[in-house]
Amino acid sequence: MTRQRSLFDVVGPVMVGPSSSHTAGAVRLGLLARAVFGSTPAHARIGLHGSFASTGRGHGTDLALVAGLLGIAPDDLSIRDAVRLAEQAGLCVDFVDVDLGQAHPNTARFELSSPDGRTATLEGSSLGGGDVVLTRIDGYDVEVTGDLPLLLVAHLDRPGEVAAVTAVLAEEAVNIAGMQVSRERRGADALMLIETDLEVGEDALARIATAEGVTGVRVVPAV
C-alpha cells in the first residue's frame, strides 16, 4: 500500500540544520541507539560509513550523533555544544571511519558501554527527512524505526516462546502494531521485537520476564 505523503515529506522535520539526513536524522539515530541501550553510555565508539564518513563532519553529523546519545532533541540548539556536554556528562566518544559493505551510505555503528559493564553494538542508517532505521542489534538483523514503542524480548529459540509473550500482551490489552524475530541459528538465542501502540506496563513486563525461556525483556520508548 502506498504511504500517504504529508507536508513534512516536502518541508522536512523541525530541526537544527544544515541537513535532515546528516544532522536531524543523525540525532534521531543517536537517540534510538541510546533508547535501545537503556541509558546514556559512558563510552561510545562510533564508526562512520559512506557519506557519513566522507561528508558527515561538515554537516555536523558527529555532533548530532553525540547529541542523540545524550538525549538531546533534533531541534535543540545545544546540539552545537554536544562535545562539551558529553564531557560534562562523563561520556567519552571516539570516531572512526568504517566500511560496512553494502550498507546505506548514511550509516553509523555504535559500540556502547556503561560503567557497570553493559555493552551493546548497534548499526543504523539515516534515510532522509529525519527518518532512521536500526538494522542490527548485538549481531541480530532487525528493522527498528523508533516511530513506536518497542518491546525487546531475549529468549531461547524454541516452539511456544512467541505465543507465550503475545498471550500476555493480549491479556493486558496491549495492541501489537508489528513483530519480528531474529535468531543466531535454529534452537539458539533469539531476539523478539514487538512494536506496540502504547508502552507496555510494568505488570506485563514482569509476567513476560518470568516466562520460561525468556532471558531478558525491556521497553524501548519511541524517539
mmCIF file of the C-alpha atoms, coordinates in Angstrom:
data_MODEL
# 
_entry.id   MODEL 
# 
loop_
_atom_site.group_PDB 
_atom_site.id 
_atom_site.type_symbol 
_atom_site.label_atom_id 
_atom_site.label_alt_id 
_atom_site.label_comp_id 
_atom_site.label_asym_id 
_atom_site.label_entity_id 
_atom_site.label_seq_id 
_atom_site.pdbx_PDB_ins_code 
_atom_site.Cartn_x 
_atom_site.Cartn_y 
_atom_site.Cartn_z 
_atom_site.occupancy 
_atom_site.B_iso_or_equiv 
_atom_site.pdbx_formal_charge 
_atom_site.auth_seq_id 
_atom_site.auth_comp_id 
_atom_site.auth_asym_id 
_atom_site.auth_atom_id 
_atom_site.pdbx_PDB_model_num 
ATOM 1   C CA . MET A 1 1   ? 0.000  0.000   0.000  1.00 0.00 ? 1   MET A CA 1 
ATOM 2   C CA . THR A 1 2   ? 1.358  3.451   -0.905 1.00 0.00 ? 2   THR A CA 1 
ATOM 3   C CA . ARG A 1 3   ? 2.086  5.668   2.105  1.00 0.00 ? 3   ARG A CA 1 
ATOM 4   C CA . GLN A 1 4   ? 0.118  8.917   2.072  1.00 0.00 ? 4   GLN A CA 1 
ATOM 5   C CA . ARG A 1 5   ? 2.521  11.839  1.819  1.00 0.00 ? 5   ARG A CA 1 
ATOM 6   C CA . SER A 1 6   ? 2.352  14.707  4.275  1.00 0.00 ? 6   SER A CA 1 
ATOM 7   C CA . LEU A 1 7   ? 3.618  18.255  4.340  1.00 0.00 ? 7   LEU A CA 1 
ATOM 8   C CA . PHE A 1 8   ? 6.642  17.052  6.341  1.00 0.00 ? 8   PHE A CA 1 
ATOM 9   C CA . ASP A 1 9   ? 7.775  14.949  3.369  1.00 0.00 ? 9   ASP A CA 1 
ATOM 10  C CA . VAL A 1 10  ? 8.220  18.237  1.497  1.00 0.00 ? 10  VAL A CA 1 
ATOM 11  C CA . VAL A 1 11  ? 9.485  20.724  4.076  1.00 0.00 ? 11  VAL A CA 1 
ATOM 12  C CA . GLY A 1 12  ? 11.263 18.254  6.355  1.00 0.00 ? 12  GLY A CA 1 
ATOM 13  C CA . PRO A 1 13  ? 11.340 17.984  10.162 1.00 0.00 ? 13  PRO A CA 1 
ATOM 14  C CA . VAL A 1 14  ? 11.760 20.799  12.672 1.00 0.00 ? 14  VAL A CA 1 
ATOM 15  C CA . MET A 1 15  ? 15.487 20.649  13.295 1.00 0.00 ? 15  MET A CA 1 
ATOM 16  C CA . VAL A 1 16  ? 18.871 22.269  13.726 1.00 0.00 ? 16  VAL A CA 1 
ATOM 17  C CA . GLY A 1 17  ? 20.464 22.156  10.263 1.00 0.00 ? 17  GLY A CA 1 
ATOM 18  C CA . PRO A 1 18  ? 22.041 22.022  7.875  1.00 0.00 ? 18  PRO A CA 1 
ATOM 19  C CA . SER A 1 19  ? 20.850 18.582  6.715  1.00 0.00 ? 19  SER A CA 1 
ATOM 20  C CA . SER A 1 20  ? 17.785 16.483  7.510  1.00 0.00 ? 20  SER A CA 1 
ATOM 21  C CA . SER A 1 21  ? 19.723 13.283  6.812  1.00 0.00 ? 21  SER A CA 1 
ATOM 22  C CA . HIS A 1 22  ? 23.184 14.137  8.135  1.00 0.00 ? 22  HIS A CA 1 
ATOM 23  C CA . THR A 1 23  ? 22.060 16.284  11.078 1.00 0.00 ? 23  THR A CA 1 
ATOM 24  C CA . ALA A 1 24  ? 18.434 15.751  12.190 1.00 0.00 ? 24  ALA A CA 1 
ATOM 25  C CA . GLY A 1 25  ? 18.451 12.094  11.165 1.00 0.00 ? 25  GLY A CA 1 
ATOM 26  C CA . ALA A 1 26  ? 21.798 11.576  12.879 1.00 0.00 ? 26  ALA A CA 1 
ATOM 27  C CA . VAL A 1 27  ? 20.376 12.997  16.121 1.00 0.00 ? 27  VAL A CA 1 
ATOM 28  C CA . ARG A 1 28  ? 17.421 10.592  15.921 1.00 0.00 ? 28  ARG A CA 1 
ATOM 29  C CA . LEU A 1 29  ? 19.795 7.721   15.193 1.00 0.00 ? 29  LEU A CA 1 
ATOM 30  C CA . GLY A 1 30  ? 21.752 8.571   18.321 1.00 0.00 ? 30  GLY A CA 1 
ATOM 31  C CA . LEU A 1 31  ? 18.512 8.898   20.297 1.00 0.00 ? 31  LEU A CA 1 
ATOM 32  C CA . LEU A 1 32  ? 17.375 5.481   19.098 1.00 0.00 ? 32  LEU A CA 1 
ATOM 33  C CA . ALA A 1 33  ? 20.723 3.869   19.940 1.00 0.00 ? 33  ALA A CA 1 
ATOM 34  C CA . ARG A 1 34  ? 20.511 5.431   23.411 1.00 0.00 ? 34  ARG A CA 1 
ATOM 35  C CA . ALA A 1 35  ? 16.930 4.211   23.875 1.00 0.00 ? 35  ALA A CA 1 
ATOM 36  C CA . VAL A 1 36  ? 17.854 0.638   22.942 1.00 0.00 ? 36  VAL A CA 1 
ATOM 37  C CA . PHE A 1 37  ? 20.920 0.750   25.217 1.00 0.00 ? 37  PHE A CA 1 
ATOM 38  C CA . GLY A 1 38  ? 18.714 1.996   28.038 1.00 0.00 ? 38  GLY A CA 1 
ATOM 39  C CA . SER A 1 39  ? 20.766 4.959   29.245 1.00 0.00 ? 39  SER A CA 1 
ATOM 40  C CA . THR A 1 40  ? 23.473 7.423   28.287 1.00 0.00 ? 40  THR A CA 1 
ATOM 41  C CA . PRO A 1 41  ? 26.621 5.303   27.809 1.00 0.00 ? 41  PRO A CA 1 
ATOM 42  C CA . ALA A 1 42  ? 29.946 6.070   29.445 1.00 0.00 ? 42  ALA A CA 1 
ATOM 43  C CA . HIS A 1 43  ? 31.885 5.278   26.296 1.00 0.00 ? 43  HIS A CA 1 
ATOM 44  C CA . ALA A 1 44  ? 30.869 5.258   22.647 1.00 0.00 ? 44  ALA A CA 1 
ATOM 45  C CA . ARG A 1 45  ? 32.996 4.195   19.711 1.00 0.00 ? 45  ARG A CA 1 
ATOM 46  C CA . ILE A 1 46  ? 31.132 5.406   16.631 1.00 0.00 ? 46  ILE A CA 1 
ATOM 47  C CA . GLY A 1 47  ? 32.017 4.117   13.179 1.00 0.00 ? 47  GLY A CA 1 
ATOM 48  C CA . LEU A 1 48  ? 31.034 6.345   10.243 1.00 0.00 ? 48  LEU A CA 1 
ATOM 49  C CA . HIS A 1 49  ? 30.302 4.650   6.923  1.00 0.00 ? 49  HIS A CA 1 
ATOM 50  C CA . GLY A 1 50  ? 29.906 6.009   3.400  1.00 0.00 ? 50  GLY A CA 1 
ATOM 51  C CA . SER A 1 51  ? 28.648 9.573   3.162  1.00 0.00 ? 51  SER A CA 1 
ATOM 52  C CA . PHE A 1 52  ? 28.653 9.870   6.944  1.00 0.00 ? 52  PHE A CA 1 
ATOM 53  C CA . ALA A 1 53  ? 32.406 9.281   6.801  1.00 0.00 ? 53  ALA A CA 1 
ATOM 54  C CA . SER A 1 54  ? 33.193 11.437  3.774  1.00 0.00 ? 54  SER A CA 1 
ATOM 55  C CA . THR A 1 55  ? 30.947 14.490  4.311  1.00 0.00 ? 55  THR A CA 1 
ATOM 56  C CA . GLY A 1 56  ? 29.304 13.995  7.689  1.00 0.00 ? 56  GLY A CA 1 
ATOM 57  C CA . ARG A 1 57  ? 31.648 16.093  9.769  1.00 0.00 ? 57  ARG A CA 1 
ATOM 58  C CA . GLY A 1 58  ? 30.986 19.080  7.514  1.00 0.00 ? 58  GLY A CA 1 
ATOM 59  C CA . HIS A 1 59  ? 27.258 18.657  8.186  1.00 0.00 ? 59  HIS A CA 1 
ATOM 60  C CA . GLY A 1 60  ? 27.737 18.260  11.930 1.00 0.00 ? 60  GLY A CA 1 
ATOM 61  C CA . THR A 1 61  ? 26.947 14.537  11.864 1.00 0.00 ? 61  THR A CA 1 
ATOM 62  C CA . ASP A 1 62  ? 29.490 13.821  14.595 1.00 0.00 ? 62  ASP A CA 1 
ATOM 63  C CA . LEU A 1 63  ? 27.915 16.443  16.879 1.00 0.00 ? 63  LEU A CA 1 
ATOM 64  C CA . ALA A 1 64  ? 24.429 15.185  16.012 1.00 0.00 ? 64  ALA A CA 1 
ATOM 65  C CA . LEU A 1 65  ? 25.187 11.546  16.868 1.00 0.00 ? 65  LEU A CA 1 
ATOM 66  C CA . VAL A 1 66  ? 26.719 12.554  20.199 1.00 0.00 ? 66  VAL A CA 1 
ATOM 67  C CA . ALA A 1 67  ? 23.740 14.822  20.936 1.00 0.00 ? 67  ALA A CA 1 
ATOM 68  C CA . GLY A 1 68  ? 21.375 11.927  20.349 1.00 0.00 ? 68  GLY A CA 1 
ATOM 69  C CA . LEU A 1 69  ? 23.324 9.694   22.732 1.00 0.00 ? 69  LEU A CA 1 
ATOM 70  C CA . LEU A 1 70  ? 22.894 12.440  25.340 1.00 0.00 ? 70  LEU A CA 1 
ATOM 71  C CA . GLY A 1 71  ? 19.123 12.554  24.804 1.00 0.00 ? 71  GLY A CA 1 
ATOM 72  C CA . ILE A 1 72  ? 19.087 15.933  23.025 1.00 0.00 ? 72  ILE A CA 1 
ATOM 73  C CA . ALA A 1 73  ? 16.231 16.521  20.543 1.00 0.00 ? 73  ALA A CA 1 
ATOM 74  C CA . PRO A 1 74  ? 16.801 17.291  16.820 1.00 0.00 ? 74  PRO A CA 1 
ATOM 75  C CA . ASP A 1 75  ? 15.519 20.868  17.225 1.00 0.00 ? 75  ASP A CA 1 
ATOM 76  C CA . ASP A 1 76  ? 17.654 21.722  20.284 1.00 0.00 ? 76  ASP A CA 1 
ATOM 77  C CA . LEU A 1 77  ? 20.333 24.363  19.653 1.00 0.00 ? 77  LEU A CA 1 
ATOM 78  C CA . SER A 1 78  ? 22.577 22.682  22.214 1.00 0.00 ? 78  SER A CA 1 
ATOM 79  C CA . ILE A 1 79  ? 23.457 20.119  19.525 1.00 0.00 ? 79  ILE A CA 1 
ATOM 80  C CA . ARG A 1 80  ? 26.263 22.506  18.595 1.00 0.00 ? 80  ARG A CA 1 
ATOM 81  C CA . ASP A 1 81  ? 27.752 22.070  22.094 1.00 0.00 ? 81  ASP A CA 1 
ATOM 82  C CA . ALA A 1 82  ? 27.412 18.277  22.127 1.00 0.00 ? 82  ALA A CA 1 
ATOM 83  C CA . VAL A 1 83  ? 31.118 17.552  22.618 1.00 0.00 ? 83  VAL A CA 1 
ATOM 84  C CA . ARG A 1 84  ? 31.356 19.835  25.654 1.00 0.00 ? 84  ARG A CA 1 
ATOM 85  C CA . LEU A 1 85  ? 28.093 18.486  27.060 1.00 0.00 ? 85  LEU A CA 1 
ATOM 86  C CA . ALA A 1 86  ? 29.349 14.915  26.585 1.00 0.00 ? 86  ALA A CA 1 
ATOM 87  C CA . GLU A 1 87  ? 32.445 15.714  28.614 1.00 0.00 ? 87  GLU A CA 1 
ATOM 88  C CA . GLN A 1 88  ? 30.273 17.168  31.373 1.00 0.00 ? 88  GLN A CA 1 
ATOM 89  C CA . ALA A 1 89  ? 28.074 14.052  31.322 1.00 0.00 ? 89  ALA A CA 1 
ATOM 90  C CA . GLY A 1 90  ? 31.052 11.688  31.529 1.00 0.00 ? 90  GLY A CA 1 
ATOM 91  C CA . LEU A 1 91  ? 30.542 10.343  28.001 1.00 0.00 ? 91  LEU A CA 1 
ATOM 92  C CA . CYS A 1 92  ? 33.795 9.580   26.161 1.00 0.00 ? 92  CYS A CA 1 
ATOM 93  C CA . VAL A 1 93  ? 33.387 9.350   22.372 1.00 0.00 ? 93  VAL A CA 1 
ATOM 94  C CA . ASP A 1 94  ? 35.766 8.060   19.706 1.00 0.00 ? 94  ASP A CA 1 
ATOM 95  C CA . PHE A 1 95  ? 35.040 8.319   15.980 1.00 0.00 ? 95  PHE A CA 1 
ATOM 96  C CA . VAL A 1 96  ? 36.463 6.029   13.301 1.00 0.00 ? 96  VAL A CA 1 
ATOM 97  C CA . ASP A 1 97  ? 35.752 5.571   9.602  1.00 0.00 ? 97  ASP A CA 1 
ATOM 98  C CA . VAL A 1 98  ? 34.447 2.089   8.756  1.00 0.00 ? 98  VAL A CA 1 
ATOM 99  C CA . ASP A 1 99  ? 33.493 0.177   5.621  1.00 0.00 ? 99  ASP A CA 1 
ATOM 100 C CA . LEU A 1 100 ? 30.181 -1.648  6.184  1.00 0.00 ? 100 LEU A CA 1 
ATOM 101 C CA . GLY A 1 101 ? 29.945 -3.007  2.652  1.00 0.00 ? 101 GLY A CA 1 
ATOM 102 C CA . GLN A 1 102 ? 26.559 -2.541  1.018  1.00 0.00 ? 102 GLN A CA 1 
ATOM 103 C CA . ALA A 1 103 ? 25.036 -0.667  3.954  1.00 0.00 ? 103 ALA A CA 1 
ATOM 104 C CA . HIS A 1 104 ? 23.156 2.564   3.299  1.00 0.00 ? 104 HIS A CA 1 
ATOM 105 C CA . PRO A 1 105 ? 25.666 5.419   2.767  1.00 0.00 ? 105 PRO A CA 1 
ATOM 106 C CA . ASN A 1 106 ? 24.383 7.300   5.830  1.00 0.00 ? 106 ASN A CA 1 
ATOM 107 C CA . THR A 1 107 ? 25.169 4.543   8.323  1.00 0.00 ? 107 THR A CA 1 
ATOM 108 C CA . ALA A 1 108 ? 26.778 4.544   11.758 1.00 0.00 ? 108 ALA A CA 1 
ATOM 109 C CA . ARG A 1 109 ? 27.885 1.722   14.009 1.00 0.00 ? 109 ARG A CA 1 
ATOM 110 C CA . PHE A 1 110 ? 27.699 2.294   17.768 1.00 0.00 ? 110 PHE A CA 1 
ATOM 111 C CA . GLU A 1 111 ? 29.800 0.316   20.231 1.00 0.00 ? 111 GLU A CA 1 
ATOM 112 C CA . LEU A 1 112 ? 28.445 1.400   23.606 1.00 0.00 ? 112 LEU A CA 1 
ATOM 113 C CA . SER A 1 113 ? 29.444 0.564   27.160 1.00 0.00 ? 113 SER A CA 1 
ATOM 114 C CA . SER A 1 114 ? 28.459 1.605   30.677 1.00 0.00 ? 114 SER A CA 1 
ATOM 115 C CA . PRO A 1 115 ? 30.383 1.712   33.972 1.00 0.00 ? 115 PRO A CA 1 
ATOM 116 C CA . ASP A 1 116 ? 28.614 -1.436  35.206 1.00 0.00 ? 116 ASP A CA 1 
ATOM 117 C CA . GLY A 1 117 ? 29.940 -3.473  32.270 1.00 0.00 ? 117 GLY A CA 1 
ATOM 118 C CA . ARG A 1 118 ? 26.904 -3.437  29.989 1.00 0.00 ? 118 ARG A CA 1 
ATOM 119 C CA . THR A 1 119 ? 27.774 -3.323  26.300 1.00 0.00 ? 119 THR A CA 1 
ATOM 120 C CA . ALA A 1 120 ? 25.862 -3.112  23.028 1.00 0.00 ? 120 ALA A CA 1 
ATOM 121 C CA . THR A 1 121 ? 26.756 -2.905  19.362 1.00 0.00 ? 121 THR A CA 1 
ATOM 122 C CA . LEU A 1 122 ? 24.192 -1.344  17.033 1.00 0.00 ? 122 LEU A CA 1 
ATOM 123 C CA . GLU A 1 123 ? 24.116 -0.293  13.391 1.00 0.00 ? 123 GLU A CA 1 
ATOM 124 C CA . GLY A 1 124 ? 21.647 2.109   11.844 1.00 0.00 ? 124 GLY A CA 1 
ATOM 125 C CA . SER A 1 125 ? 21.045 4.465   8.955  1.00 0.00 ? 125 SER A CA 1 
ATOM 126 C CA . SER A 1 126 ? 19.575 7.910   8.357  1.00 0.00 ? 126 SER A CA 1 
ATOM 127 C CA . LEU A 1 127 ? 17.205 7.610   5.398  1.00 0.00 ? 127 LEU A CA 1 
ATOM 128 C CA . GLY A 1 128 ? 16.394 11.279  4.784  1.00 0.00 ? 128 GLY A CA 1 
ATOM 129 C CA . GLY A 1 129 ? 13.760 13.648  6.119  1.00 0.00 ? 129 GLY A CA 1 
ATOM 130 C CA . GLY A 1 130 ? 14.631 12.665  9.683  1.00 0.00 ? 130 GLY A CA 1 
ATOM 131 C CA . ASP A 1 131 ? 13.648 9.009   9.172  1.00 0.00 ? 131 ASP A CA 1 
ATOM 132 C CA . VAL A 1 132 ? 16.035 6.408   10.590 1.00 0.00 ? 132 VAL A CA 1 
ATOM 133 C CA . VAL A 1 133 ? 16.299 2.642   10.963 1.00 0.00 ? 133 VAL A CA 1 
ATOM 134 C CA . LEU A 1 134 ? 18.396 0.384   13.157 1.00 0.00 ? 134 LEU A CA 1 
ATOM 135 C CA . THR A 1 135 ? 19.479 -2.638  11.149 1.00 0.00 ? 135 THR A CA 1 
ATOM 136 C CA . ARG A 1 136 ? 21.497 -4.621  13.704 1.00 0.00 ? 136 ARG A CA 1 
ATOM 137 C CA . ILE A 1 137 ? 21.384 -5.035  17.476 1.00 0.00 ? 137 ILE A CA 1 
ATOM 138 C CA . ASP A 1 138 ? 24.179 -7.115  19.006 1.00 0.00 ? 138 ASP A CA 1 
ATOM 139 C CA . GLY A 1 139 ? 24.542 -9.242  15.888 1.00 0.00 ? 139 GLY A CA 1 
ATOM 140 C CA . TYR A 1 140 ? 20.820 -9.691  15.241 1.00 0.00 ? 140 TYR A CA 1 
ATOM 141 C CA . ASP A 1 141 ? 19.370 -8.410  11.967 1.00 0.00 ? 141 ASP A CA 1 
ATOM 142 C CA . VAL A 1 142 ? 16.489 -6.057  12.801 1.00 0.00 ? 142 VAL A CA 1 
ATOM 143 C CA . GLU A 1 143 ? 14.406 -3.222  11.393 1.00 0.00 ? 143 GLU A CA 1 
ATOM 144 C CA . VAL A 1 144 ? 13.645 -0.649  14.093 1.00 0.00 ? 144 VAL A CA 1 
ATOM 145 C CA . THR A 1 145 ? 12.454 2.848   13.155 1.00 0.00 ? 145 THR A CA 1 
ATOM 146 C CA . GLY A 1 146 ? 11.784 4.335   16.582 1.00 0.00 ? 146 GLY A CA 1 
ATOM 147 C CA . ASP A 1 147 ? 8.351  5.533   15.469 1.00 0.00 ? 147 ASP A CA 1 
ATOM 148 C CA . LEU A 1 148 ? 6.509  3.369   18.028 1.00 0.00 ? 148 LEU A CA 1 
ATOM 149 C CA . PRO A 1 149 ? 7.303  1.955   21.470 1.00 0.00 ? 149 PRO A CA 1 
ATOM 150 C CA . LEU A 1 150 ? 9.205  -1.314  21.174 1.00 0.00 ? 150 LEU A CA 1 
ATOM 151 C CA . LEU A 1 151 ? 9.324  -4.392  23.366 1.00 0.00 ? 151 LEU A CA 1 
ATOM 152 C CA . LEU A 1 152 ? 12.647 -6.250  23.196 1.00 0.00 ? 152 LEU A CA 1 
ATOM 153 C CA . VAL A 1 153 ? 12.489 -9.839  24.408 1.00 0.00 ? 153 VAL A CA 1 
ATOM 154 C CA . ALA A 1 154 ? 15.604 -12.014 24.501 1.00 0.00 ? 154 ALA A CA 1 
ATOM 155 C CA . HIS A 1 155 ? 14.639 -15.669 24.555 1.00 0.00 ? 155 HIS A CA 1 
ATOM 156 C CA . LEU A 1 156 ? 15.513 -19.205 23.542 1.00 0.00 ? 156 LEU A CA 1 
ATOM 157 C CA . ASP A 1 157 ? 14.563 -20.169 20.000 1.00 0.00 ? 157 ASP A CA 1 
ATOM 158 C CA . ARG A 1 158 ? 12.018 -22.903 20.617 1.00 0.00 ? 158 ARG A CA 1 
ATOM 159 C CA . PRO A 1 159 ? 8.318  -23.522 19.958 1.00 0.00 ? 159 PRO A CA 1 
ATOM 160 C CA . GLY A 1 160 ? 5.843  -21.583 22.072 1.00 0.00 ? 160 GLY A CA 1 
ATOM 161 C CA . GLU A 1 161 ? 8.023  -18.622 23.053 1.00 0.00 ? 161 GLU A CA 1 
ATOM 162 C CA . VAL A 1 162 ? 6.337  -16.112 20.738 1.00 0.00 ? 162 VAL A CA 1 
ATOM 163 C CA . ALA A 1 163 ? 2.888  -17.379 21.700 1.00 0.00 ? 163 ALA A CA 1 
ATOM 164 C CA . ALA A 1 164 ? 3.654  -17.057 25.410 1.00 0.00 ? 164 ALA A CA 1 
ATOM 165 C CA . VAL A 1 165 ? 4.689  -13.419 25.043 1.00 0.00 ? 165 VAL A CA 1 
ATOM 166 C CA . THR A 1 166 ? 1.823  -12.390 22.779 1.00 0.00 ? 166 THR A CA 1 
ATOM 167 C CA . ALA A 1 167 ? -0.667 -14.111 25.081 1.00 0.00 ? 167 ALA A CA 1 
ATOM 168 C CA . VAL A 1 168 ? 0.457  -11.880 27.958 1.00 0.00 ? 168 VAL A CA 1 
ATOM 169 C CA . LEU A 1 169 ? 0.119  -8.787  25.790 1.00 0.00 ? 169 LEU A CA 1 
ATOM 170 C CA . ALA A 1 170 ? -3.395 -9.817  24.739 1.00 0.00 ? 170 ALA A CA 1 
ATOM 171 C CA . GLU A 1 171 ? -4.441 -10.377 28.342 1.00 0.00 ? 171 GLU A CA 1 
ATOM 172 C CA . GLU A 1 172 ? -3.011 -6.956  29.275 1.00 0.00 ? 172 GLU A CA 1 
ATOM 173 C CA . ALA A 1 173 ? -4.917 -5.310  26.364 1.00 0.00 ? 173 ALA A CA 1 
ATOM 174 C CA . VAL A 1 174 ? -1.712 -4.258  24.575 1.00 0.00 ? 174 VAL A CA 1 
ATOM 175 C CA . ASN A 1 175 ? -2.215 -3.877  20.829 1.00 0.00 ? 175 ASN A CA 1 
ATOM 176 C CA . ILE A 1 176 ? 0.634  -5.177  18.633 1.00 0.00 ? 176 ILE A CA 1 
ATOM 177 C CA . ALA A 1 177 ? 1.487  -2.980  15.648 1.00 0.00 ? 177 ALA A CA 1 
ATOM 178 C CA . GLY A 1 178 ? 4.321  -5.084  14.258 1.00 0.00 ? 178 GLY A CA 1 
ATOM 179 C CA . MET A 1 179 ? 6.579  -8.004  15.149 1.00 0.00 ? 179 MET A CA 1 
ATOM 180 C CA . GLN A 1 180 ? 9.846  -9.569  14.056 1.00 0.00 ? 180 GLN A CA 1 
ATOM 181 C CA . VAL A 1 181 ? 12.057 -12.342 15.387 1.00 0.00 ? 181 VAL A CA 1 
ATOM 182 C CA . SER A 1 182 ? 15.779 -12.626 14.718 1.00 0.00 ? 182 SER A CA 1 
ATOM 183 C CA . ARG A 1 183 ? 17.877 -15.579 15.824 1.00 0.00 ? 183 ARG A CA 1 
ATOM 184 C CA . GLU A 1 184 ? 21.515 -16.633 15.826 1.00 0.00 ? 184 GLU A CA 1 
ATOM 185 C CA . ARG A 1 185 ? 20.599 -20.053 14.461 1.00 0.00 ? 185 ARG A CA 1 
ATOM 186 C CA . ARG A 1 186 ? 17.886 -22.639 14.944 1.00 0.00 ? 186 ARG A CA 1 
ATOM 187 C CA . GLY A 1 187 ? 17.497 -23.602 18.590 1.00 0.00 ? 187 GLY A CA 1 
ATOM 188 C CA . ALA A 1 188 ? 19.941 -20.948 19.850 1.00 0.00 ? 188 ALA A CA 1 
ATOM 189 C CA . ASP A 1 189 ? 19.378 -17.480 21.314 1.00 0.00 ? 189 ASP A CA 1 
ATOM 190 C CA . ALA A 1 190 ? 16.827 -15.212 19.650 1.00 0.00 ? 190 ALA A CA 1 
ATOM 191 C CA . LEU A 1 191 ? 15.521 -11.662 19.876 1.00 0.00 ? 191 LEU A CA 1 
ATOM 192 C CA . MET A 1 192 ? 11.826 -10.824 19.617 1.00 0.00 ? 192 MET A CA 1 
ATOM 193 C CA . LEU A 1 193 ? 10.917 -7.234  18.692 1.00 0.00 ? 193 LEU A CA 1 
ATOM 194 C CA . ILE A 1 194 ? 7.309  -6.151  19.139 1.00 0.00 ? 194 ILE A CA 1 
ATOM 195 C CA . GLU A 1 195 ? 6.065  -2.665  18.229 1.00 0.00 ? 195 GLU A CA 1 
ATOM 196 C CA . THR A 1 196 ? 3.069  -1.594  20.291 1.00 0.00 ? 196 THR A CA 1 
ATOM 197 C CA . ASP A 1 197 ? 0.630  1.296   20.153 1.00 0.00 ? 197 ASP A CA 1 
ATOM 198 C CA . LEU A 1 198 ? 1.401  2.184   23.784 1.00 0.00 ? 198 LEU A CA 1 
ATOM 199 C CA . GLU A 1 199 ? 4.325  1.354   26.048 1.00 0.00 ? 199 GLU A CA 1 
ATOM 200 C CA . VAL A 1 200 ? 3.983  -1.989  27.805 1.00 0.00 ? 200 VAL A CA 1 
ATOM 201 C CA . GLY A 1 201 ? 3.244  -1.608  31.517 1.00 0.00 ? 201 GLY A CA 1 
ATOM 202 C CA . GLU A 1 202 ? 5.215  -2.960  34.462 1.00 0.00 ? 202 GLU A CA 1 
ATOM 203 C CA . ASP A 1 203 ? 2.755  -5.775  35.203 1.00 0.00 ? 203 ASP A CA 1 
ATOM 204 C CA . ALA A 1 204 ? 3.042  -7.154  31.666 1.00 0.00 ? 204 ALA A CA 1 
ATOM 205 C CA . LEU A 1 205 ? 6.830  -6.784  31.734 1.00 0.00 ? 205 LEU A CA 1 
ATOM 206 C CA . ALA A 1 206 ? 7.038  -8.718  34.992 1.00 0.00 ? 206 ALA A CA 1 
ATOM 207 C CA . ARG A 1 207 ? 4.891  -11.537 33.622 1.00 0.00 ? 207 ARG A CA 1 
ATOM 208 C CA . ILE A 1 208 ? 6.927  -11.779 30.431 1.00 0.00 ? 208 ILE A CA 1 
ATOM 209 C CA . ALA A 1 209 ? 10.216 -11.695 32.347 1.00 0.00 ? 209 ALA A CA 1 
ATOM 210 C CA . THR A 1 210 ? 9.235  -14.762 34.378 1.00 0.00 ? 210 THR A CA 1 
ATOM 211 C CA . ALA A 1 211 ? 8.072  -16.787 31.364 1.00 0.00 ? 211 ALA A CA 1 
ATOM 212 C CA . GLU A 1 212 ? 10.063 -19.966 30.738 1.00 0.00 ? 212 GLU A CA 1 
ATOM 213 C CA . GLY A 1 213 ? 12.665 -19.437 28.032 1.00 0.00 ? 213 GLY A CA 1 
ATOM 214 C CA . VAL A 1 214 ? 12.750 -15.627 28.344 1.00 0.00 ? 214 VAL A CA 1 
ATOM 215 C CA . THR A 1 215 ? 16.227 -14.376 29.281 1.00 0.00 ? 215 THR A CA 1 
ATOM 216 C CA . GLY A 1 216 ? 15.566 -10.639 29.225 1.00 0.00 ? 216 GLY A CA 1 
ATOM 217 C CA . VAL A 1 217 ? 12.874 -8.075  28.437 1.00 0.00 ? 217 VAL A CA 1 
ATOM 218 C CA . ARG A 1 218 ? 12.877 -4.316  28.114 1.00 0.00 ? 218 ARG A CA 1 
ATOM 219 C CA . VAL A 1 219 ? 10.745 -1.492  26.733 1.00 0.00 ? 219 VAL A CA 1 
ATOM 220 C CA . VAL A 1 220 ? 12.317 0.920   24.247 1.00 0.00 ? 220 VAL A CA 1 
ATOM 221 C CA . PRO A 1 221 ? 10.395 4.223   24.028 1.00 0.00 ? 221 PRO A CA 1 
ATOM 222 C CA . ALA A 1 222 ? 9.608  5.891   20.718 1.00 0.00 ? 222 ALA A CA 1 
ATOM 223 C CA . VAL A 1 223 ? 12.027 8.658   19.712 1.00 0.00 ? 223 VAL A CA 1 
# 
